[in-house]
Amino acid sequence: MILVVLLFLWYGPLSAKDIGLTLDQRSDTVVSAVIATLGVIIFKGSIAVSVNGGPTYDGPPFDSVAAEELLFQTIMAPVAQELLYTGVLLSLLIVALGEQKEDQTFSWNHVIVLAIALTAFSHGIRFGLIYDGGFQFTVESFLFPFIGKLVYAWLRLSTGSLLFPVIAFSLSNLATWALPYLLS
C-alpha cells in the first residue's frame, strides 16, 4: 500500500500536503483532535473487552507471534491504511466529485460518506481458502471500521494532517490488544 501511495505522489495530481502528509496541524483543532483520539481508544478498547475478551492465542499473551502481530497492528496497518484510505482515496474523491482541493475541511457530505463506506466495505469482505475460495461479507466487519473511519476522516480534514488519524488508529489497536490482557 505504501508503494502505491509513493507512486501516486510521484505521478498523481495531488501533493503530499493535499493528502495530509504534513506535521503541521491547524492550531484551533488540536484539543478536539486529542479528545476524539481518546474517544476512539476508549471505544475500541471497550468493544475488545466486552465483545470477545480481545485477541486470543494458544501461547502466552506476548509470545513471538503475538508480539509480531501487535507491532504490525500498531505500526504498519495504521500508517498504510490511513495513507491510502484517509489520505489518497479521500482526497481523490473530494477532488473528483467537485469539492475544493485547497484547504480541505470536514463537512458531512456524500464524498466523505462514500470514501468511508468504500473503506469499511473493503474491511467487511472476507475471502480466501477458509470460505472455499469464495468470499463473505459480514456486517460487524463493515460497521466497526465505518465508525472508526468517521472519526479518522474528521481528524484528517479538521487538522489538515494524517498525524492524528494514524495516532488514533495505532493507539486504539494497541488498546484492543492490551486491555483484555491487562484486565484479565
Summary of the structure (lengths in Angstrom):
residues: 184
radius of gyration: 17.1
end to end distance: 35.4
largest distance: 51.8
contacts: 556
relative contact order: 0.20
helix: 70%
strand: 3%
